[in-house]
Amino acid sequence: MDFDDIVIGSGLAALGAAMGLCRHQGRRVGILCGPAHGCFDYYDQHKTVPCAFHGAGGLGNFWHGVIPTGRVRRLSSASDEAFANLFRHFYPRADMAVHMGQPGQFVPWRPIRPMRELQRMARVDGGRDLHLLIDSAVSLAFGSAHAEVVAALGRYRAHRVWLAAGALHTPDLLTRSFSADMARGRVSDHVFCYVGQLAHHPAPEVQTGLDGVFLQGWPASPGASEGLYSLRPALFDFRRLDHGIERRAVFGLPTGHLIRKLARRSSPGLLAEAFYNRFGRPTGAHLHSVYAQLQVRDAYDLAAGAARLQARTADIRRATDAARHSQPFVGLIPSKRPELALPGIHLHHSLDLDAMARLGIDEPGSPVQVVDASALSDIGPEHHSFEMLVAAHQRGRFAPT
Ligand SMILES: Cc1cc2nc3c(=O)[nH]c(=O)nc-3n(C[C@H](O)[C@H](O)[C@H](O)COP(=O)(O)OP(=O)(O)OC[C@H]3O[C@@H](n4cnc5c(N)ncnc54)[C@H](O)[C@@H]3O)c2cc1C
């Protein structure tokens, strides 16, 4: 046997699984990181918003690192304490426990970068036997007590394989290896929309610390559909109703050096909003933009090959209308462009869980386990990636040796 465990992928889900597995002394773990030269997939032909990155580190190279405090939807049995402990591992000087259960989010100064963490783990002594392989899985097969991965550069055998290739690539791999019915042909996502403007509302509570900033959020009105609402200062050109979402709809969501790219786009309103999102600095604005993030089940049809995602616009519109209707603020001036919405880049639920169960994949004790968002059917309204990392960590940590 080459390894006790193989993790396919090197993004946030893979990092969580690897951290959990490496809690077992002497366990031999191989990470298939993906190809040396990565490439993006995009939501549509405009290529303004990425939806996957096939390469070392995955989308974890680009994410903003936002971690919600509410834990509206738990993706594992991890207690608040276990969640806070893992958070403390990355951000020892920020006190998550104080904010736990309150709607809002933590924006770190330094987002977790999975490849950096995996490389650090592979270097550190202490019984860890972690191997980072720059290679891509082509297919896999499994028996009752082991699994075998055929990759571009070699074959690897292990007692267990952990799939963390992301919401689009994990179904591809299972489809290639087993049958087409592994993929649902649809995928769910968060959608981000502009709800309107609020004048003279108290500014959101902000707590700035050494590792990042905690920003207040708001849930939907009681009894209404789920959503997570945030307030951002509406300054300069963003004082005009709908101007912000119109600009965002054109430019999408840039990866990498966000502030520098925004500065080039010469919208002071967008720059002011980005500074607030990133650093939480009070601006004294008397006008705020209200945004909502919500989960849209089956937001996209998902096909194989190029131009894979087709937005199911009527379903997205129904969900954003419900979020506008459920907004919790009094005196809001509603948006006049309700048709505009942005993808949340939180794709999930792309696998057919029944088809997987029939093959014995992801069942307790199975040699093939799925730890990324492709197998998550309900992530709630909050940013899910750190919660997914915690769930993967939990699975790796308590996996039998
Ligand atoms: C600009 C931006 C900002 C974001 N901000 C946030 C945020 O603030 N908060 C939040 O919660 N989420 C955020 N996200 C979403 C977040 O980045 C993703 O949810 C998360 O990174 C997904 O992690 P993953 O490990 O499941 O998959 P991925 O990051 O997609 O990783 C998949 C991995 O699998 C590898 N792989 C794929 N196929 C194969 C194969 N056949 N063989 C071997 N390896 C393979 C890839 O190389 C990659 O390493 C953001 C995303 C973007 C783009």
The ligand as an ORCA input file, in Angstrom:
! r2SCAN-3c Opt
* xyz 0 1
  C     -12.692     35.595     -5.130
  C     -13.312     34.574     -4.205
  C     -13.628     34.925     -2.901
  C     -14.188     33.987     -2.030
  N     -14.408     34.369     -0.754
  C     -14.945     33.470      0.112
  C     -15.127     33.838      1.476
  O     -14.776     34.927      1.892
  N     -15.681     32.920      2.324
  C     -16.055     31.682      1.893
  O     -16.574     30.902      2.718
  N     -15.838     31.286      0.611
  C     -15.293     32.147     -0.282
  N     -15.047     31.768     -1.574
  C     -15.371     30.382     -1.954
  C     -14.206     29.445     -1.580
  O     -13.031     29.873     -2.201
  C     -14.547     28.014     -1.994
  O     -15.794     27.628     -1.411
  C     -13.502     27.021     -1.513
  O     -12.200     27.463     -1.838
  C     -13.759     25.644     -2.119
  O     -12.780     24.768     -1.591
  P     -12.653     23.258     -2.064
  O     -11.478     22.716     -1.358
  O     -13.952     22.547     -1.872
  O     -12.460     23.287     -3.637
  P     -11.388     24.024     -4.554
  O     -10.827     25.217     -3.914
  O     -12.050     24.177     -5.884
  O     -10.199     22.968     -4.676
  C     -10.283     21.840     -5.463
  C      -8.913     21.216     -5.524
  O      -9.010     19.972     -6.189
  C      -8.007     19.878     -7.164
  N      -8.472     18.968     -8.207
  C      -9.534     19.087     -9.045
  N      -9.621     18.012     -9.841
  C      -8.603     17.207     -9.485
  C      -8.141     15.956     -9.942
  N      -8.771     15.289    -10.934
  N      -7.021     15.414     -9.364
  C      -6.376     16.060     -8.354
  N      -6.775     17.261     -7.892
  C      -7.870     17.806     -8.450
  C      -7.763     21.302     -7.624
  O      -6.476     21.394     -8.180
  C      -7.875     22.034     -6.286
  O      -6.666     21.944     -5.591
  C     -14.475     32.673     -2.475
  C     -14.156     32.310     -3.788
  C     -13.569     33.244     -4.641
  C     -13.171     32.826     -6.037
*
